[in-house]
């Protein structure tokens, strides 16, 4: 009965429940007085400094990691225990030391203080905000992957992405290209996620996986692109698919008495994404689309290639609605409704000529079911994060686009509104009429349309005398809702719009009582725009009608 939304960042892992954010970031390691190495008397201070040093051999923390310290006593160096016994963001000094900053400056220099009952819980290290490619030395942050070493071939450090799925009341998740974690339902929401392999009964859990997913009809937990079974030092296989025993996410050891197993794709360079649909699981590589289906035989799962010579721009550039799956390729859009088709796109040049190909992992797709839309958020050439969107309305079969910063999107009937994340805020979309307390600036601009005549559209100059705008303000809470209508005549295709100085641009304010607007414009083509920047206004455009004669 609890409504839980998971949010994964490059640093933390959260649950959102009832408007509260709960930190469930997994603990990588906890050092205690009884561990080896020990955390006994690990606190160092320097007189007059607010920087506290922690000395633990082989701590494994990188700069920006979070640690939680407890059990410090004696106010080491004059720093209050309460300031040290807290969660901190640390700076890595070397393999055996890291520091953090407190509020109160030390009044003396202390080495190896703090007592013999200190616990230091180190959360998993942060990942990259964006995907980076380098040759070592400066590739990634201090202490991460290839930093400080040189390579002849490029080192690709993926941005941190999380995948989530439900397993009964519990949740299973993984870092893309990393470990698999498990959260057992806790009504108090006080427990953290733990490594799946650390649970009692876990057997041969993959050390790394590009993505996990639960086949809900038959209750198998699958790993796509993962470390293989049966090797003491397994090498990651980007085309391998493994699954645990039916209804048991812990048992990954294939035997004659369970259904755990594996298979390998034969085409493609690596598995980029898997998504569950009504009758199958669709699996993308960089150049193929494969159907994975539960067989119910000793083979358990089988694969069938659906299409080759296709592309997928990014692992999150996919959305499914009404049994049709849509995705963004590297130069076009596709959809799958039983067969793979190219999706016609009237704004294809606008998108693919101004998109940051190096940050394709940033692209996020989602549905807005209430308005029959598929959204793609993507970064423009000048941006490393999503700053634009393209929308396909599958009911009207039209495209539109705009600018907005969103890094995640969720459209679900379990919540009243579609929710998205941008600038470190969670937003309700389609809620209310305003942008928080500011007006919601909105507009729609048509492409140029030919003005029809008896000789054919665009064949003659037409003198227009009036327009019926057909704008409705139903739903507005303003007492006097208005919108601005702009008409821009054009004489020849490709020519510049007539300027304001030539008195050919018509602008007029529309309200709920506007039936028709008298105008005077002479042109072959025209562009049409409706916009609003007022509070509490909602408007909808119907079918405008233009009255004109040959001129």
C-alpha positions in Angstrom: 0.0 0.0 0.0 3.0 2.4 0.2 3.7 4.5 -2.9 7.4 4.5 -3.3 9.4 6.3 -6.0 13.1 5.5 -6.4 15.5 8.2 -7.5 19.1 7.5 -8.4 21.8 10.2 -8.7 25.5 9.9 -9.5 26.1 10.2 -5.7 23.1 9.1 -3.8 20.1 6.7 -3.9 16.8 7.9 -2.6 13.2 6.8 -2.0 10.4 9.4 -2.2 7.5 8.5 0.0 4.7 10.9 0.8 6.8 13.9 -0.1 9.7 12.8 2.0 13.2 11.9 0.6 14.8 9.0 2.3 18.5 8.2 1.8 18.9 4.5 1.0 22.4 4.7 -0.5 24.2 1.4 0.0 27.1 1.1 2.4 30.3 0.0 0.7 32.2 -0.9 3.9 31.9 -0.2 7.6 35.1 0.0 9.7 34.7 -0.8 13.4 37.0 -1.3 16.3 36.9 -5.1 15.6 37.4 -4.9 11.9 40.7 -5.2 10.0 41.8 -2.5 9.4 40.4 -1.1 12.6 38.9 2.4 13.1 40.1 2.7 16.7 41.5 6.2 17.4 41.4 7.2 13.8 40.7 10.9 14.3 43.5 13.6 13.7 43.1 17.3 14.3 45.3 20.3 13.7 45.3 23.3 15.9 43.2 26.2 14.6 42.0 24.1 11.6 38.4 23.1 10.9 39.7 20.1 8.8 39.5 16.7 10.5 41.6 13.8 9.2 40.6 10.2 9.4 43.4 7.6 9.1 42.2 4.2 8.1 44.5 1.9 6.1 43.0 1.2 2.6 39.8 3.1 3.2 38.9 3.1 -0.5 37.0 6.5 -0.5 37.3 8.9 -3.3 36.8 12.7 -3.1 33.1 13.5 -2.9 32.2 10.2 -1.1 29.9 10.3 1.9 30.8 8.6 5.2 28.9 8.5 8.5 31.0 8.5 11.7 29.7 7.4 15.1 31.1 6.5 18.5 33.7 9.3 18.7 34.3 10.5 22.3 36.5 12.9 24.2 36.1 16.0 21.9 39.4 15.2 20.0 41.5 18.4 19.7 38.6 20.4 21.1 36.2 19.6 18.3 32.8 18.6 19.7 31.9 15.0 19.3 28.6 15.9 17.8 30.2 17.6 14.9 32.3 14.5 14.1 29.6 12.0 14.8 27.6 12.8 11.6 27.5 12.3 7.9 30.3 14.0 5.9 31.5 14.6 2.4 35.2 13.6 2.3 38.3 14.6 0.4 40.7 11.8 -0.4 44.3 12.5 0.7 45.9 9.1 0.0 45.1 5.4 0.3 45.1 5.7 4.1 43.7 9.1 4.8 40.7 11.3 4.0 39.5 14.6 5.5 36.3 16.5 6.1 35.4 19.9 7.4 33.6 20.7 10.6 32.3 24.0 12.0 34.4 24.4 15.2 38.2 24.9 14.7 40.4 22.6 16.8 42.1 24.1 19.8 45.0 21.6 19.7 46.8 19.1 17.5 45.7 15.5 18.1 46.9 12.3 16.5 45.1 9.0 16.7 42.2 10.2 18.9 38.5 9.7 19.3 38.4 6.5 21.3 38.1 2.8 20.7 34.4 2.5 19.8 34.4 4.4 16.5 32.3 3.2 13.5 33.0 4.6 10.0 30.4 3.6 7.5 31.5 4.4 3.9 28.8 4.7 1.3 29.4 3.6 -2.2 31.7 6.0 -4.1 30.0 8.6 -6.4 30.0 8.1 -10.1 30.3 10.4 -13.1 27.7 13.1 -13.8 28.3 12.6 -17.5 30.0 10.0 -19.6 33.7 10.8 -20.2 36.2 9.4 -22.6 40.0 9.9 -22.0 43.4 8.2 -22.1 44.0 8.0 -18.4 45.6 10.7 -16.2 42.7 13.1 -16.1 39.9 10.7 -17.1 37.4 10.8 -14.2 37.9 12.1 -10.7 40.8 11.6 -8.3 41.2 7.9 -7.5 38.5 6.8 -10.0 39.3 4.0 -12.5 42.2 5.2 -14.7 43.1 8.5 -13.0 46.9 8.9 -12.8 47.8 6.2 -15.4 48.3 6.4 -19.2 46.6 4.2 -21.8 47.0 3.9 -25.6 43.3 3.1 -26.1 40.5 5.3 -24.8 39.0 4.8 -21.3 35.2 5.2 -21.3 33.8 6.1 -17.8 30.0 5.8 -18.0 27.8 8.3 -16.2 26.1 6.8 -13.2 22.7 5.4 -14.2 20.4 3.3 -12.0 17.9 0.6 -13.1 15.1 -0.4 -10.8 12.4 -3.1 -10.8 10.0 -4.6 -8.3 10.3 -8.2 -6.9 7.1 -8.7 -5.0 7.1 -6.1 -2.2 10.9 -5.6 -2.5 13.0 -3.7 -5.0 16.0 -4.9 -7.0 18.3 -2.3 -8.6 21.8 -2.0 -10.1 24.3 0.6 -11.3 24.7 0.4 -15.0 27.9 -1.6 -15.5 28.1 -2.2 -11.7 26.8 -4.2 -8.8 23.3 -5.5 -8.2 21.5 -4.3 -4.9 18.4 -5.3 -3.1 16.0 -3.5 -0.8 13.7 -5.6 1.4 10.5 -3.9 2.1 10.6 -2.1 5.5 7.5 -0.3 6.7 9.6 2.1 8.7 11.8 3.0 5.7 14.9 2.8 7.9 16.9 0.2 6.0 19.4 0.8 3.2 19.9 -1.1 0.0 22.5 -4.0 0.3 24.4 -6.0 -2.2 22.3 -8.9 -3.5 25.4 -11.1 -3.2 25.7 -10.3 0.5 22.3 -11.8 1.4 22.1 -15.2 3.1 21.6 -17.9 0.4 23.0 -15.8 -2.5 24.8 -17.9 -5.0 26.8 -16.9 -8.1 25.3 -13.4 -8.3 26.8 -11.5 -11.2 29.5 -9.0 -10.0 28.5 -6.5 -12.7 25.5 -6.0 -15.0 24.6 -3.4 -17.5 20.9 -3.7 -16.5 18.7 -5.9 -14.4 15.0 -6.6 -15.1 12.3 -8.8 -13.7 10.3 -10.9 -16.1 7.1 -10.4 -14.2 5.0 -13.1 -15.8 7.3 -15.9 -14.7 9.2 -14.1 -11.9 12.8 -14.5 -13.1 15.4 -11.8 -12.3 17.6 -11.2 -15.3 20.9 -9.5 -15.8 21.8 -8.1 -19.3 25.4 -7.7 -20.2 27.2 -9.2 -17.1 29.9 -11.3 -15.7 29.6 -15.0 -16.6 28.9 -18.0 -14.4 31.6 -20.5 -13.3 34.8 -18.5 -13.4 37.1 -17.6 -10.5 38.0 -14.3 -12.2 35.1 -13.6 -14.5 35.6 -11.2 -17.4 32.6 -9.0 -18.2 30.7 -10.2 -21.2 28.6 -7.4 -22.8 26.4 -9.8 -24.8 25.6 -12.3 -22.0 22.2 -12.7 -20.5 21.9 -14.5 -17.2 18.9 -15.2 -14.9 18.3 -16.4 -11.4 16.0 -19.3 -10.4 12.3 -18.7 -10.8 10.8 -16.7 -7.8 14.3 -16.7 -6.2 16.5 -13.6 -7.0 19.4 -15.1 -4.9 20.1 -18.4 -6.7 22.0 -17.8 -9.9 23.7 -21.3 -10.0 22.3 -23.4 -12.9 21.4 -26.9 -11.8 19.0 -29.6 -13.0 16.6 -28.8 -10.1 16.2 -25.0 -10.8 15.6 -22.7 -13.8 18.7 -20.5 -13.4 20.6 -20.2 -16.7 22.2 -18.0 -19.3 22.5 -17.4 -23.0 24.5 -15.1 -25.2 23.6 -12.9 -28.1 25.5 -13.5 -31.3 25.2 -10.1 -33.0 26.1 -6.6 -31.8 28.8 -5.1 -29.7 27.1 -4.9 -26.4 23.6 -4.9 -24.8 22.4 -1.3 -24.5 18.9 -1.8 -23.0 16.2 -4.3 -22.2 12.5 -3.3 -21.8 9.6 -5.4 -20.8 6.5 -5.4 -23.0 3.2 -7.4 -22.9 4.4 -10.6 -24.5 8.2 -10.3 -24.7 11.3 -8.6 -23.5 12.9 -6.4 -26.1 16.7 -6.3 -26.1 18.8 -3.7 -28.0 22.4 -3.8 -29.0 23.9 -0.9 -30.9 22.8 -2.4 -34.2 20.1 -5.1 -33.5 16.8 -5.6 -31.8 16.2 -9.0 -30.2 13.1 -10.5 -28.7 13.6 -12.5 -25.5 10.7 -14.8 -24.6 9.9 -17.2 -21.7 9.6 -20.7 -23.2 8.6 -22.7 -20.1 10.9 -25.5 -21.3 14.3 -26.7 -20.1 15.8 -23.8 -22.1 13.7 -21.4 -20.0 14.3 -18.4 -22.4 14.7 -18.2 -26.1 15.8 -15.3 -28.4 14.8 -14.2 -31.9 16.3 -11.4 -33.8 13.7 -8.9 -34.9 15.8 -6.4 -36.9 19.4 -5.6 -37.8 21.1 -2.5 -39.1 19.2 -0.3 -36.7 20.5 2.1 -34.0 19.8 3.2 -30.5 21.0 6.6 -29.4 21.0 6.0 -25.7 19.9 3.4 -23.2 17.0 5.6 -21.9 15.8 6.8 -25.3 13.0 4.2 -25.3 9.3 4.4 -24.2 6.4 1.9 -24.6 2.7 2.8 -24.6 -0.3 0.9 -25.9 1.8 -2.1 -26.9 4.0 0.0 -29.2 7.6 0.8 -28.4 9.2 4.1 -29.6 12.9 4.9 -29.6 15.5 7.4 -30.8 18.2 6.2 -33.1 21.4 8.0 -34.0 19.8 9.7 -37.0 16.1 8.8 -37.0 13.2 7.5 -34.8 11.8 4.0 -34.8 8.8 2.2 -33.5 8.0 -1.5 -32.9 4.4 -2.8 -33.0 5.2 -6.4 -34.0 7.7 -5.3 -36.6 10.3 -2.5 -36.7 9.3 0.6 -38.6 10.9 4.0 -39.2 8.9 6.8 -37.5 8.4 9.8 -39.8 9.6 12.9 -38.1 9.0 16.4 -39.4 11.6 18.0 -37.1 14.4 15.5 -37.7 16.9 18.0 -39.0 16.2 20.3 -36.1 17.0 17.5 -33.6 19.9 15.6 -35.2 21.8 18.6 -36.4 22.0 20.2 -33.0 22.5 17.4 -30.5 25.5 16.5 -28.4 26.4 13.0 -29.7 29.1 12.6 -27.0 26.4 12.7 -24.3 23.9 10.3 -25.8 23.6 8.6 -22.4 21.8 11.7 -21.1 18.8 11.2 -23.3 15.6 10.3 -21.4 12.3 9.2 -22.9 8.9 8.8 -21.3 5.2 8.9 -22.0 2.6 11.5 -21.1 -0.4 9.2 -21.5 -3.0 11.9 -20.6 -2.0 13.8 -23.8 -1.1 10.9 -26.0 2.6 12.0 -26.1 6.1 10.4 -26.2 8.8 12.8 -24.9 12.5 12.8 -25.5 14.8 15.1 -23.5 18.2 15.5 -25.0 21.3 17.8 -24.8 21.9 20.3 -27.5 25.4 20.7 -29.0 26.3 23.5 -26.5 25.2 21.4 -23.4 26.4 18.3 -21.6 23.0 17.8 -19.9 19.4 17.7 -21.3 18.2 21.2 -22.2 15.7 20.4 -25.0 12.8 18.2 -25.7 11.0 16.7 -28.7 7.4 15.3 -28.5 5.6 12.9 -30.7 1.8 13.0 -30.4 0.9 9.5 -31.5 -2.8 10.2 -31.7 -2.5 13.3 -33.8 0.7 12.0 -35.5 2.4 15.4 -35.1 5.7 16.6 -33.6 6.5 19.6 -31.5 9.6 20.7 -29.6 11.0 23.2 -27.0 13.6 23.9 -24.3 13.5 22.5 -20.8 16.0 20.9 -18.4 14.9 17.4 -17.3 17.1 14.4 -16.4 14.4 11.9 -15.4 10.7 11.4 -16.2 8.0 9.1 -14.7 4.5 8.8 -16.1 2.5 6.3 -13.9 -1.2 5.8 -13.0 0.0 5.3 -9.4 0.6 9.0 -9.1 -1.7 11.9 -9.9 0.7 13.7 -12.2 3.7 12.9 -14.4 6.8 13.6 -12.4 10.2 14.7 -13.6 13.5 15.9 -12.3 15.6 18.9 -13.3 18.0 21.3 -11.5 17.8 19.0 -8.4 14.0 19.5 -8.0 11.2 17.0 -8.5 8.5 18.6 -10.6 4.8 17.7 -11.0 3.9 18.2 -14.7 0.4 19.0 -15.9 -0.5 20.3 -12.4 -2.1 23.7 -12.2 -2.0 26.6 -14.7 1.2 28.4 -13.5 5.0 27.8 -13.2 4.9 27.7 -9.4 4.0 31.3 -8.6 5.1 32.7 -12.0 3.1 32.7 -15.2 3.4 29.6 -17.4 4.8 31.1 -20.6 3.3 29.0 -23.4 3.1 29.2 -27.2 2.5 27.3 -30.3 3.9 28.4 -33.7 2.9 26.8 -37.0 5.2 26.1 -39.9 4.4 28.2 -43.0 1.2 27.2 -44.7 0.1 28.1 -48.2 -3.0 30.2 -48.5 -5.4 28.4 -50.8 -6.8 29.9 -54.0 -8.7 28.6 -57.0 -5.4 28.1 -58.8 -4.0 26.0 -56.0 -2.3 26.6 -52.6 0.3 29.2 -52.7 -0.1 29.9 -56.5 -1.5 33.4 -56.1 -1.1 36.4 -53.8 -4.1 36.4 -51.4 -5.5 39.4 -49.7 -6.8 38.3 -46.3 -9.5 40.4 -44.6 -10.3 38.5 -41.4 -9.6 35.4 -39.3 -11.7 33.2 -37.0 -9.0 32.3 -34.4 -11.0 29.5 -32.6 -9.2 29.8 -29.3 -10.9 28.4 -26.1 -10.0 29.5 -22.6 -11.9 26.7 -20.8 -10.2 25.8 -17.5 -8.7 29.3 -16.9 -9.1 30.6 -13.4 -8.3 34.2 -14.4 -11.3 36.5 -14.6 -10.0 38.0 -17.9 -7.9 35.3 -19.7 -6.1 36.5 -22.8 -3.7 35.2 -25.5 -1.6 37.0 -28.2 -2.2 36.0 -31.8 0.6 36.8 -34.3 0.4 36.4 -38.1 3.5 36.6 -40.2 2.9 36.8 -44.0 5.6 35.6 -46.4 5.6 36.3 -50.2 7.9 33.6 -51.4 9.0 30.3 -49.9 12.4 30.8 -48.3 12.1 34.5 -48.2 12.3 36.5 -45.0 9.2 37.4 -43.1 7.9 40.8 -43.7 9.0 43.1 -40.9 7.1 45.1 -38.4 8.1 48.3 -40.2 6.3 47.1 -43.3 3.1 46.7 -41.3 2.7 43.2 -42.5 3.0 41.5 -39.1 -0.3 41.4 -37.4 -0.5 41.1 -33.6 -3.7 41.2 -31.6 -4.9 40.2 -28.2 -7.6 37.5 -28.0 -10.0 37.0 -25.2 -12.9 34.6 -24.5 -15.3 36.9 -26.3 -13.2 37.2 -29.5 -15.2 35.7 -32.4 -13.3 37.1 -35.4 -10.4 39.5 -36.0 -10.3 41.8 -39.1 -6.9 42.0 -40.6 -5.3 43.1 -43.9 -2.4 41.0 -45.1 -1.2 40.2 -48.6 0.9 37.1 -49.2 1.2 33.6 -50.6 2.1 32.0 -47.3 1.6 32.7 -43.6 2.8 31.7 -40.2 0.5 31.6 -37.2 1.3 31.8 -33.5 -0.7 31.8 -30.3 1.1 32.7 -27.0 0.4 33.6 -23.4 2.4 34.8 -20.5 -0.3 35.7 -18.0 -1.2 34.1 -14.7 -4.0 31.6 -14.3 -4.6 31.2 -18.1 -5.3 28.0 -19.9 -6.0 28.0 -23.6 -6.5 25.6 -26.4 -6.3 26.2 -30.1 -8.9 24.7 -32.4 -9.1 25.1 -36.2 -8.5 28.7 -37.3 -10.2 29.9 -40.5 -8.9 32.5 -42.8 -11.0 34.6 -45.2 -9.2 36.0 -48.3 -9.4 36.6 -52.1 -6.9 36.6 -54.9 -5.0 39.9 -55.2 
